[in-house]
Amino acid sequence: MDTEGKKINYKEEIQYLPISKIEPNRFNPRQRFSEEEEDELIASILEKGILNPLIVFKKKDSDEYVILDGERRFRASNKLNLKELPARILLNEPDKLESLSLMFHIHHVQKDWTQFSISITLIDIINEMGMNPKRLSKEDREQLIRKTSLSNYKINRYLIFQDYPQDVIERFLRSEIEDEQEPGADPDILLEMHRPIRQIKKLMPELLVKYPIAKIIDSCIKKKANNVIVNNKEFRFLNKSLSASDKGMINSERLKEEIITFIKNINTTPESIYLKTAKTYFQVESLSKITDNLTKELNNLNLANITSSERNRITKRLDKLQTLIKSRFEI
C-alpha cells in the first residue's frame, strides 16, 4: 500500500492476534454499523471463516493493536466469541495523519464508507495538515489530491456537506448508517441546495431566523420522499429565481413569500416558484441575446453572395417576425 508516494510496509507473515488485544480506531468516522450488515457478516464467518485479515498497527510501548481496516469483522467476531483474528501488522506505528490517510485509502477504495464518512475523514485530514477547509489554496488542494486520491471535484463535493449545520449532517449520516435509509434523504439534495441557501443568507437572512436551514432541508427531503420532486436538479430553479432577485430584476418580497410557501407546503415545487417569479426575466434575457445575434448576422450578411430565392426566403421570415412583434407588443 502506498499513500502520497510513501510505501507502507507490513510484517511478512499474517499473524493471529488475541481479540482481547485488538481495539477499534478512534479516528474511524463510521462509529455506528448496520445490524443487517453485521448479521450477514456473522453468517459468512460461520460458514467460511475470516477470509480477509484485519490491517492493524501495534501501539507504542504496548501489546495492543489498533484497527486500520476490519472493524466490522472485529465486531462480528466479538459477537461470536472468537478468541483470535488473522491480521496484517504494519511495521511502524503511523501518526494521526498517516492513520487517517491510510484508513481513507483503504475504505474509499473498497467503497465501504458512506459519503458522510468520507466527508468527515476529509475534514480531519485537512485539519491535521494545518489547512483551513474554508480557504484551500491551489497548493493545499494538490496536497489533498495526493493524500486522498480524490479529484478536485470530489473534494469540493464532500466539503459542501460540512457547510451544513451539525443537526443536518447527523441526520444524513444516521440515514446512511441505519438499516433503512430515511425516505427522501438523498445527500445530493445538499449539493443542489448549497447555492440557493447561500443566496437566501445573502438576500433574505431574516427568513432563516424563522425557517432555519434544517427546516428548509427537511422540507426538501419530504418533497423528495413524496415524489413531489423527482430529480434533484429541479432545485436549480430556486437558484435561478434567487439569481434574478440578486440582480434586482424581480420583486424580492414576492420571491420571499414564495420560498416560505415552498418550505411550508409540500406540494410547492422550485419550478412553480420560478414560473411565478423569474421565468419572464429569463425569457427577456434570452430574447435580447437572440435579437443581438440576429442583428449581428444581418449586418454581416454579404448580400452580393445570396440568390434572389434566398433573399426572398429571408425577407418572408423577417416579415413574419415583424408582424408577430407588432401583434405581441401592440405597436
Short mmCIF file of the C-alpha atoms (twelve columns), coordinates in Angstrom:
data_MODEL
# 
_entry.id   MODEL 
# 
loop_
_atom_site.group_PDB 
_atom_site.id 
_atom_site.type_symbol 
_atom_site.label_atom_id 
_atom_site.label_alt_id 
_atom_site.label_comp_id 
_atom_site.label_asym_id 
_atom_site.label_seq_id 
_atom_site.Cartn_x 
_atom_site.Cartn_y 
_atom_site.Cartn_z 
_atom_site.pdbx_PDB_model_num 
ATOM 1   C CA . MET A 1   0.000   0.000   0.000   1 
ATOM 2   C CA . ASP A 2   1.193   3.499   -0.767  1 
ATOM 3   C CA . THR A 3   -0.005  6.895   0.405   1 
ATOM 4   C CA . GLU A 4   1.376   10.066  -1.218  1 
ATOM 5   C CA . GLY A 5   4.308   8.114   -2.598  1 
ATOM 6   C CA . LYS A 6   5.273   6.704   0.803   1 
ATOM 7   C CA . LYS A 7   5.338   2.898   0.897   1 
ATOM 8   C CA . ILE A 8   3.650   1.226   3.847   1 
ATOM 9   C CA . ASN A 9   5.462   -1.893  4.996   1 
ATOM 10  C CA . TYR A 10  3.962   -4.890  6.767   1 
ATOM 11  C CA . LYS A 11  5.471   -7.745  8.680   1 
ATOM 12  C CA . GLU A 12  5.991   -10.600 6.269   1 
ATOM 13  C CA . GLU A 13  3.589   -13.136 7.743   1 
ATOM 14  C CA . ILE A 14  -0.079  -12.838 8.644   1 
ATOM 15  C CA . GLN A 15  -0.345  -13.310 12.402  1 
ATOM 16  C CA . TYR A 16  -3.211  -14.482 14.604  1 
ATOM 17  C CA . LEU A 17  -3.762  -11.949 17.381  1 
ATOM 18  C CA . PRO A 18  -5.816  -12.344 20.572  1 
ATOM 19  C CA . ILE A 19  -9.063  -10.475 20.012  1 
ATOM 20  C CA . SER A 20  -8.695  -9.033  23.529  1 
ATOM 21  C CA . LYS A 21  -5.561  -7.205  22.351  1 
ATOM 22  C CA . ILE A 22  -7.286  -5.523  19.384  1 
ATOM 23  C CA . GLU A 23  -9.172  -2.233  19.636  1 
ATOM 24  C CA . PRO A 24  -11.170 -0.052  17.185  1 
ATOM 25  C CA . ASN A 25  -9.582  3.042   15.699  1 
ATOM 26  C CA . ARG A 26  -10.927 6.163   17.408  1 
ATOM 27  C CA . PHE A 27  -10.438 8.122   14.179  1 
ATOM 28  C CA . ASN A 28  -12.820 5.903   12.234  1 
ATOM 29  C CA . PRO A 29  -15.780 8.176   11.335  1 
ATOM 30  C CA . ARG A 30  -18.067 5.186   10.953  1 
ATOM 31  C CA . GLN A 31  -18.948 4.806   14.631  1 
ATOM 32  C CA . ARG A 32  -22.268 3.033   14.005  1 
ATOM 33  C CA . PHE A 33  -22.782 -0.079  11.911  1 
ATOM 34  C CA . SER A 34  -25.860 -1.595  10.305  1 
ATOM 35  C CA . GLU A 35  -27.171 -4.603  12.231  1 
ATOM 36  C CA . GLU A 36  -28.242 -6.170  8.944   1 
ATOM 37  C CA . GLU A 37  -24.700 -5.896  7.546   1 
ATOM 38  C CA . GLU A 38  -23.283 -7.295  10.785  1 
ATOM 39  C CA . ASP A 39  -25.699 -10.257 10.767  1 
ATOM 40  C CA . GLU A 40  -24.762 -11.056 7.164   1 
ATOM 41  C CA . LEU A 41  -21.071 -10.915 8.092   1 
ATOM 42  C CA . ILE A 42  -21.631 -13.215 11.095  1 
ATOM 43  C CA . ALA A 43  -23.339 -15.747 8.812   1 
ATOM 44  C CA . SER A 44  -20.410 -15.533 6.377   1 
ATOM 45  C CA . ILE A 45  -17.829 -16.030 9.157   1 
ATOM 46  C CA . LEU A 46  -19.740 -19.049 10.480  1 
ATOM 47  C CA . GLU A 47  -19.772 -20.573 7.006   1 
ATOM 48  C CA . LYS A 48  -16.346 -19.614 5.639   1 
ATOM 49  C CA . GLY A 49  -14.321 -18.100 8.490   1 
ATOM 50  C CA . ILE A 50  -12.406 -14.799 8.243   1 
ATOM 51  C CA . LEU A 51  -11.435 -14.549 4.572   1 
ATOM 52  C CA . ASN A 52  -9.582  -11.235 4.750   1 
ATOM 53  C CA . PRO A 53  -7.157  -10.473 7.591   1 
ATOM 54  C CA . LEU A 54  -7.502  -7.238  9.528   1 
ATOM 55  C CA . ILE A 55  -4.942  -4.490  8.964   1 
ATOM 56  C CA . VAL A 56  -3.570  -3.218  12.283  1 
ATOM 57  C CA . PHE A 57  -0.636  -1.452  13.875  1 
ATOM 58  C CA . LYS A 58  0.934   -2.066  17.254  1 
ATOM 59  C CA . LYS A 59  0.671   0.752   19.772  1 
ATOM 60  C CA . LYS A 60  3.985   2.081   21.003  1 
ATOM 61  C CA . ASP A 61  5.056   0.709   24.399  1 
ATOM 62  C CA . SER A 62  2.023   -1.570  24.474  1 
ATOM 63  C CA . ASP A 63  0.976   -5.099  23.491  1 
ATOM 64  C CA . GLU A 64  -2.295  -3.823  21.984  1 
ATOM 65  C CA . TYR A 65  -3.161  -3.325  18.320  1 
ATOM 66  C CA . VAL A 66  -5.323  -0.682  16.602  1 
ATOM 67  C CA . ILE A 67  -7.506  -1.449  13.580  1 
ATOM 68  C CA . LEU A 68  -6.964  0.343   10.274  1 
ATOM 69  C CA . ASP A 69  -9.218  -1.987  8.330   1 
ATOM 70  C CA . GLY A 70  -11.633 -4.648  9.555   1 
ATOM 71  C CA . GLU A 71  -13.713 -3.139  12.345  1 
ATOM 72  C CA . ARG A 72  -16.875 -4.876  11.124  1 
ATOM 73  C CA . ARG A 73  -15.068 -8.228  11.102  1 
ATOM 74  C CA . PHE A 74  -13.765 -7.434  14.594  1 
ATOM 75  C CA . ARG A 75  -17.261 -6.617  15.917  1 
ATOM 76  C CA . ALA A 76  -18.827 -9.692  14.316  1 
ATOM 77  C CA . SER A 77  -16.058 -11.923 15.717  1 
ATOM 78  C CA . ASN A 78  -16.615 -10.470 19.189  1 
ATOM 79  C CA . LYS A 79  -20.282 -11.436 18.973  1 
ATOM 80  C CA . LEU A 80  -19.209 -14.958 18.016  1 
ATOM 81  C CA . ASN A 81  -16.801 -15.064 20.994  1 
ATOM 82  C CA . LEU A 82  -13.829 -15.839 18.754  1 
ATOM 83  C CA . LYS A 83  -10.521 -15.789 20.618  1 
ATOM 84  C CA . GLU A 84  -8.154  -14.630 17.858  1 
ATOM 85  C CA . LEU A 85  -8.175  -12.996 14.439  1 
ATOM 86  C CA . PRO A 86  -5.818  -13.033 11.440  1 
ATOM 87  C CA . ALA A 87  -4.091  -9.692  10.876  1 
ATOM 88  C CA . ARG A 88  -1.504  -7.952  8.767   1 
ATOM 89  C CA . ILE A 89  0.628   -5.771  11.016  1 
ATOM 90  C CA . LEU A 90  2.304   -2.551  9.962   1 
ATOM 91  C CA . LEU A 91  5.997   -2.409  10.748  1 
ATOM 92  C CA . ASN A 92  5.691   1.090   12.179  1 
ATOM 93  C CA . GLU A 93  3.010   2.885   14.150  1 
ATOM 94  C CA . PRO A 94  1.502   5.668   11.983  1 
ATOM 95  C CA . ASP A 95  0.897   9.133   13.354  1 
ATOM 96  C CA . LYS A 96  -2.639  10.570  13.311  1 
ATOM 97  C CA . LEU A 97  -2.375  11.992  9.776   1 
ATOM 98  C CA . GLU A 98  -0.910  8.767   8.408   1 
ATOM 99  C CA . SER A 99  -3.596  6.765   10.209  1 
ATOM 100 C CA . LEU A 100 -6.377  8.927   8.743   1 
ATOM 101 C CA . SER A 101 -4.841  8.784   5.280   1 
ATOM 102 C CA . LEU A 102 -4.383  5.010   5.422   1 
ATOM 103 C CA . MET A 103 -7.960  4.418   6.552   1 
ATOM 104 C CA . PHE A 104 -9.172  6.813   3.899   1 
ATOM 105 C CA . HIS A 105 -7.376  4.982   1.093   1 
ATOM 106 C CA . ILE A 106 -8.413  1.526   2.313   1 
ATOM 107 C CA . HIS A 107 -12.099 2.292   2.827   1 
ATOM 108 C CA . HIS A 108 -12.528 4.664   -0.093  1 
ATOM 109 C CA . VAL A 109 -11.043 2.119   -2.493  1 
ATOM 110 C CA . GLN A 110 -13.174 -0.670  -1.015  1 
ATOM 111 C CA . LYS A 111 -16.213 1.651   -1.206  1 
ATOM 112 C CA . ASP A 112 -17.447 0.603   2.234   1 
ATOM 113 C CA . TRP A 113 -17.514 4.133   3.642   1 
ATOM 114 C CA . THR A 114 -20.579 6.264   3.121   1 
ATOM 115 C CA . GLN A 115 -20.395 9.743   1.591   1 
ATOM 116 C CA . PHE A 116 -20.565 11.401  5.001   1 
ATOM 117 C CA . SER A 117 -17.899 9.097   6.447   1 
ATOM 118 C CA . ILE A 118 -15.597 10.217  3.635   1 
ATOM 119 C CA . SER A 119 -16.567 13.844  4.218   1 
ATOM 120 C CA . ILE A 120 -15.836 13.671  7.964   1 
ATOM 121 C CA . THR A 121 -12.457 11.995  7.415   1 
ATOM 122 C CA . LEU A 122 -11.542 14.538  4.735   1 
ATOM 123 C CA . ILE A 123 -12.135 17.366  7.232   1 
ATOM 124 C CA . ASP A 124 -9.981  15.534  9.813   1 
ATOM 125 C CA . ILE A 125 -7.167  15.194  7.266   1 
ATOM 126 C CA . ILE A 126 -7.423  18.881  6.310   1 
ATOM 127 C CA . ASN A 127 -7.314  19.960  9.962   1 
ATOM 128 C CA . GLU A 128 -4.429  17.624  10.737  1 
ATOM 129 C CA . MET A 129 -2.485  19.097  7.792   1 
ATOM 130 C CA . GLY A 130 -3.000  22.566  9.282   1 
ATOM 131 C CA . MET A 131 -5.217  23.792  6.452   1 
ATOM 132 C CA . ASN A 132 -8.385  25.863  6.549   1 
ATOM 133 C CA . PRO A 133 -11.221 23.923  4.839   1 
ATOM 134 C CA . LYS A 134 -12.913 27.238  4.001   1 
ATOM 135 C CA . ARG A 135 -9.806  28.649  2.300   1 
ATOM 136 C CA . LEU A 136 -7.901  25.946  0.475   1 
ATOM 137 C CA . SER A 137 -5.157  27.250  -1.788  1 
ATOM 138 C CA . LYS A 138 -4.195  25.588  -5.061  1 
ATOM 139 C CA . GLU A 139 -1.192  24.035  -3.291  1 
ATOM 140 C CA . ASP A 140 -3.441  22.787  -0.455  1 
ATOM 141 C CA . ARG A 141 -5.708  21.086  -2.966  1 
ATOM 142 C CA . GLU A 142 -2.786  19.470  -4.764  1 
ATOM 143 C CA . GLN A 143 -1.564  18.045  -1.443  1 
ATOM 144 C CA . LEU A 144 -5.056  16.763  -0.637  1 
ATOM 145 C CA . ILE A 145 -5.385  15.086  -4.039  1 
ATOM 146 C CA . ARG A 146 -2.073  13.290  -3.423  1 
ATOM 147 C CA . LYS A 147 -3.016  12.386  0.156   1 
ATOM 148 C CA . THR A 148 -6.546  11.099  -0.594  1 
ATOM 149 C CA . SER A 149 -6.555  10.217  -4.321  1 
ATOM 150 C CA . LEU A 150 -9.782  12.228  -4.620  1 
ATOM 151 C CA . SER A 151 -10.357 14.500  -7.601  1 
ATOM 152 C CA . ASN A 152 -10.779 18.231  -7.023  1 
ATOM 153 C CA . TYR A 153 -14.470 17.818  -7.939  1 
ATOM 154 C CA . LYS A 154 -14.981 15.191  -5.225  1 
ATOM 155 C CA . ILE A 155 -13.073 17.247  -2.654  1 
ATOM 156 C CA . ASN A 156 -15.480 20.126  -3.318  1 
ATOM 157 C CA . ARG A 157 -18.445 17.762  -3.128  1 
ATOM 158 C CA . TYR A 158 -17.500 16.324  0.267   1 
ATOM 159 C CA . LEU A 159 -16.610 19.741  1.695   1 
ATOM 160 C CA . ILE A 160 -20.061 21.086  0.773   1 
ATOM 161 C CA . PHE A 161 -21.632 18.560  3.172   1 
ATOM 162 C CA . GLN A 162 -19.656 20.095  6.028   1 
ATOM 163 C CA . ASP A 163 -21.063 23.569  5.282   1 
ATOM 164 C CA . TYR A 164 -24.384 22.498  6.789   1 
ATOM 165 C CA . PRO A 165 -25.415 22.714  10.473  1 
ATOM 166 C CA . GLN A 166 -24.472 19.748  12.633  1 
ATOM 167 C CA . ASP A 167 -28.073 18.533  13.021  1 
ATOM 168 C CA . VAL A 168 -28.401 18.295  9.227   1 
ATOM 169 C CA . ILE A 169 -25.096 16.406  8.925   1 
ATOM 170 C CA . GLU A 170 -26.096 13.970  11.682  1 
ATOM 171 C CA . ARG A 171 -29.490 13.353  10.063  1 
ATOM 172 C CA . PHE A 172 -27.931 12.309  6.754   1 
ATOM 173 C CA . LEU A 173 -25.139 10.349  8.443   1 
ATOM 174 C CA . ARG A 174 -27.746 8.496   10.505  1 
ATOM 175 C CA . SER A 175 -29.750 7.733   7.369   1 
ATOM 176 C CA . GLU A 176 -26.657 6.359   5.604   1 
ATOM 177 C CA . ILE A 177 -25.766 4.073   8.506   1 
ATOM 178 C CA . GLU A 178 -29.146 2.719   9.602   1 
ATOM 179 C CA . ASP A 179 -30.631 -0.445  8.132   1 
ATOM 180 C CA . GLU A 180 -33.278 1.500   6.215   1 
ATOM 181 C CA . GLN A 181 -32.403 4.851   4.673   1 
ATOM 182 C CA . GLU A 182 -34.760 7.674   5.581   1 
ATOM 183 C CA . PRO A 183 -37.089 8.181   2.590   1 
ATOM 184 C CA . GLY A 184 -36.005 11.194  0.573   1 
ATOM 185 C CA . ALA A 185 -32.717 11.712  2.455   1 
ATOM 186 C CA . ASP A 186 -30.578 11.841  -0.660  1 
ATOM 187 C CA . PRO A 187 -27.198 13.575  0.006   1 
ATOM 188 C CA . ASP A 188 -27.369 15.142  -3.461  1 
ATOM 189 C CA . ILE A 189 -30.122 17.407  -2.092  1 
ATOM 190 C CA . LEU A 190 -27.416 19.143  -0.042  1 
ATOM 191 C CA . LEU A 191 -25.280 19.665  -3.142  1 
ATOM 192 C CA . GLU A 192 -28.146 21.196  -5.135  1 
ATOM 193 C CA . MET A 193 -29.429 23.335  -2.241  1 
ATOM 194 C CA . HIS A 194 -25.991 24.659  -1.281  1 
ATOM 195 C CA . ARG A 195 -26.073 27.631  -3.662  1 
ATOM 196 C CA . PRO A 196 -29.757 28.571  -3.073  1 
ATOM 197 C CA . ILE A 197 -29.188 28.584  0.702   1 
ATOM 198 C CA . ARG A 198 -26.119 30.806  0.287   1 
ATOM 199 C CA . GLN A 199 -28.256 33.171  -1.787  1 
ATOM 200 C CA . ILE A 200 -31.012 33.170  0.849   1 
ATOM 201 C CA . LYS A 201 -28.400 34.026  3.512   1 
ATOM 202 C CA . LYS A 202 -27.281 36.958  1.380   1 
ATOM 203 C CA . LEU A 203 -30.626 38.290  0.137   1 
ATOM 204 C CA . MET A 204 -33.108 37.455  2.893   1 
ATOM 205 C CA . PRO A 205 -31.249 36.481  6.104   1 
ATOM 206 C CA . GLU A 206 -34.327 37.278  8.188   1 
ATOM 207 C CA . LEU A 207 -36.090 34.295  6.579   1 
ATOM 208 C CA . LEU A 208 -33.553 31.934  8.172   1 
ATOM 209 C CA . VAL A 209 -34.466 33.196  11.630  1 
ATOM 210 C CA . LYS A 210 -37.963 31.727  11.367  1 
ATOM 211 C CA . TYR A 211 -37.085 28.954  8.939   1 
ATOM 212 C CA . PRO A 212 -33.565 27.690  9.726   1 
ATOM 213 C CA . ILE A 213 -31.552 25.625  7.262   1 
ATOM 214 C CA . ALA A 214 -32.548 22.356  8.951   1 
ATOM 215 C CA . LYS A 215 -36.211 23.247  8.357   1 
ATOM 216 C CA . ILE A 216 -35.579 24.047  4.678   1 
ATOM 217 C CA . ILE A 217 -33.723 20.760  4.133   1 
ATOM 218 C CA . ASP A 218 -36.469 18.877  5.984   1 
ATOM 219 C CA . SER A 219 -38.975 20.301  3.513   1 
ATOM 220 C CA . CYS A 220 -36.773 19.213  0.586   1 
ATOM 221 C CA . ILE A 221 -36.469 15.678  1.980   1 
ATOM 222 C CA . LYS A 222 -40.244 15.365  2.370   1 
ATOM 223 C CA . LYS A 223 -40.842 16.595  -1.184  1 
ATOM 224 C CA . LYS A 224 -38.340 14.022  -2.481  1 
ATOM 225 C CA . ALA A 225 -39.877 11.247  -0.353  1 
ATOM 226 C CA . ASN A 226 -43.351 12.045  -1.729  1 
ATOM 227 C CA . ASN A 227 -42.168 12.340  -5.351  1 
ATOM 228 C CA . VAL A 228 -43.144 15.997  -5.486  1 
ATOM 229 C CA . ILE A 229 -39.533 16.407  -6.601  1 
ATOM 230 C CA . VAL A 230 -38.245 13.511  -8.687  1 
ATOM 231 C CA . ASN A 231 -34.935 14.837  -9.972  1 
ATOM 232 C CA . ASN A 232 -32.592 16.761  -7.636  1 
ATOM 233 C CA . LYS A 233 -31.728 19.113  -10.499 1 
ATOM 234 C CA . GLU A 234 -35.200 20.619  -10.063 1 
ATOM 235 C CA . PHE A 235 -33.787 22.508  -7.064  1 
ATOM 236 C CA . ARG A 236 -31.793 24.606  -9.563  1 
ATOM 237 C CA . PHE A 237 -34.974 26.527  -10.368 1 
ATOM 238 C CA . LEU A 238 -34.642 28.081  -6.895  1 
ATOM 239 C CA . ASN A 239 -31.176 29.301  -7.715  1 
ATOM 240 C CA . LYS A 240 -32.381 30.841  -10.976 1 
ATOM 241 C CA . SER A 241 -35.113 32.766  -9.139  1 
ATOM 242 C CA . LEU A 242 -32.697 33.937  -6.439  1 
ATOM 243 C CA . SER A 243 -30.111 34.991  -9.044  1 
ATOM 244 C CA . ALA A 244 -32.747 37.141  -10.758 1 
ATOM 245 C CA . SER A 245 -33.603 38.698  -7.403  1 
ATOM 246 C CA . ASP A 246 -29.924 39.381  -6.701  1 
ATOM 247 C CA . LYS A 247 -29.760 41.349  -9.962  1 
ATOM 248 C CA . GLY A 248 -32.798 43.384  -8.892  1 
ATOM 249 C CA . MET A 249 -34.861 42.096  -11.794 1 
ATOM 250 C CA . ILE A 250 -37.763 40.604  -9.814  1 
ATOM 251 C CA . ASN A 251 -39.730 41.518  -6.693  1 
ATOM 252 C CA . SER A 252 -37.671 40.165  -3.771  1 
ATOM 253 C CA . GLU A 253 -40.572 40.331  -1.299  1 
ATOM 254 C CA . ARG A 254 -42.769 38.247  -3.552  1 
ATOM 255 C CA . LEU A 255 -39.949 35.743  -4.006  1 
ATOM 256 C CA . LYS A 256 -39.515 35.518  -0.237  1 
ATOM 257 C CA . GLU A 257 -43.229 34.766  0.163   1 
ATOM 258 C CA . GLU A 258 -42.977 32.042  -2.471  1 
ATOM 259 C CA . ILE A 259 -39.959 30.471  -0.727  1 
ATOM 260 C CA . ILE A 260 -41.851 30.455  2.587   1 
ATOM 261 C CA . THR A 261 -44.713 28.688  0.795   1 
ATOM 262 C CA . PHE A 262 -42.173 26.225  -0.599  1 
ATOM 263 C CA . ILE A 263 -40.962 25.446  2.939   1 
ATOM 264 C CA . LYS A 264 -44.455 25.122  4.431   1 
ATOM 265 C CA . ASN A 265 -46.378 23.466  1.595   1 
ATOM 266 C CA . ILE A 266 -45.185 20.030  0.497   1 
ATOM 267 C CA . ASN A 267 -46.731 20.414  -2.973  1 
ATOM 268 C CA . THR A 268 -44.909 23.635  -3.881  1 
ATOM 269 C CA . THR A 269 -42.001 22.961  -6.250  1 
ATOM 270 C CA . PRO A 270 -38.941 25.036  -7.195  1 
ATOM 271 C CA . GLU A 271 -40.225 25.161  -10.759 1 
ATOM 272 C CA . SER A 272 -43.561 26.633  -9.683  1 
ATOM 273 C CA . ILE A 273 -41.675 29.422  -7.880  1 
ATOM 274 C CA . TYR A 274 -39.587 30.040  -10.998 1 
ATOM 275 C CA . LEU A 275 -42.667 30.212  -13.225 1 
ATOM 276 C CA . LYS A 276 -44.330 32.755  -10.919 1 
ATOM 277 C CA . THR A 277 -41.324 34.975  -10.292 1 
ATOM 278 C CA . ALA A 278 -38.402 34.677  -12.701 1 
ATOM 279 C CA . LYS A 279 -39.382 32.944  -15.929 1 
ATOM 280 C CA . THR A 280 -40.338 36.172  -17.718 1 
ATOM 281 C CA . TYR A 281 -36.997 37.775  -16.778 1 
ATOM 282 C CA . PHE A 282 -35.040 34.880  -18.263 1 
ATOM 283 C CA . GLN A 283 -37.256 34.878  -21.367 1 
ATOM 284 C CA . VAL A 284 -36.477 38.590  -21.873 1 
ATOM 285 C CA . GLU A 285 -32.753 37.867  -21.381 1 
ATOM 286 C CA . SER A 286 -32.925 35.062  -23.922 1 
ATOM 287 C CA . LEU A 287 -34.830 37.181  -26.462 1 
ATOM 288 C CA . SER A 288 -32.325 40.005  -26.030 1 
ATOM 289 C CA . LYS A 289 -29.430 37.682  -26.835 1 
ATOM 290 C CA . ILE A 290 -31.283 36.203  -29.822 1 
ATOM 291 C CA . THR A 291 -32.071 39.703  -31.115 1 
ATOM 292 C CA . ASP A 292 -28.447 40.805  -30.717 1 
ATOM 293 C CA . ASN A 293 -27.239 37.719  -32.586 1 
ATOM 294 C CA . LEU A 294 -29.821 38.226  -35.349 1 
ATOM 295 C CA . THR A 295 -28.793 41.871  -35.753 1 
ATOM 296 C CA . LYS A 296 -25.141 40.830  -35.936 1 
ATOM 297 C CA . GLU A 297 -25.855 38.166  -38.548 1 
ATOM 298 C CA . LEU A 298 -27.881 40.593  -40.682 1 
ATOM 299 C CA . ASN A 299 -25.130 43.215  -40.561 1 
ATOM 300 C CA . ASN A 300 -22.532 40.602  -41.544 1 
ATOM 301 C CA . LEU A 301 -24.616 39.096  -44.349 1 
ATOM 302 C CA . ASN A 302 -22.946 39.558  -47.758 1 
ATOM 303 C CA . LEU A 303 -25.960 40.338  -49.945 1 
ATOM 304 C CA . ALA A 304 -23.874 40.054  -53.100 1 
ATOM 305 C CA . ASN A 305 -23.380 36.333  -52.469 1 
ATOM 306 C CA . ILE A 306 -27.022 35.287  -51.948 1 
ATOM 307 C CA . THR A 307 -29.520 34.348  -54.632 1 
ATOM 308 C CA . SER A 308 -32.845 36.076  -55.181 1 
ATOM 309 C CA . SER A 309 -34.555 32.911  -53.862 1 
ATOM 310 C CA . GLU A 310 -32.538 33.078  -50.637 1 
ATOM 311 C CA . ARG A 311 -33.215 36.784  -50.347 1 
ATOM 312 C CA . ASN A 312 -36.981 36.200  -50.671 1 
ATOM 313 C CA . ARG A 313 -36.873 33.388  -48.084 1 
ATOM 314 C CA . ILE A 314 -35.117 35.576  -45.520 1 
ATOM 315 C CA . THR A 315 -37.400 38.548  -46.239 1 
ATOM 316 C CA . LYS A 316 -40.540 36.454  -45.725 1 
ATOM 317 C CA . ARG A 317 -39.312 35.186  -42.378 1 
ATOM 318 C CA . LEU A 318 -38.362 38.668  -41.220 1 
ATOM 319 C CA . ASP A 319 -41.773 39.981  -42.321 1 
ATOM 320 C CA . LYS A 320 -43.481 37.243  -40.250 1 
ATOM 321 C CA . LEU A 321 -41.276 38.150  -37.292 1 
ATOM 322 C CA . GLN A 322 -42.129 41.832  -37.659 1 
ATOM 323 C CA . THR A 323 -45.869 41.034  -37.786 1 
ATOM 324 C CA . LEU A 324 -45.545 38.928  -34.627 1 
ATOM 325 C CA . ILE A 325 -43.656 41.693  -32.816 1 
ATOM 326 C CA . LYS A 326 -46.344 44.261  -33.696 1 
ATOM 327 C CA . SER A 327 -49.067 41.895  -32.561 1 
ATOM 328 C CA . ARG A 328 -47.434 40.827  -29.275 1 
ATOM 329 C CA . PHE A 329 -46.212 44.280  -28.263 1 
ATOM 330 C CA . GLU A 330 -49.231 46.193  -29.669 1 
ATOM 331 C CA . ILE A 331 -47.034 48.501  -31.673 1 
# 
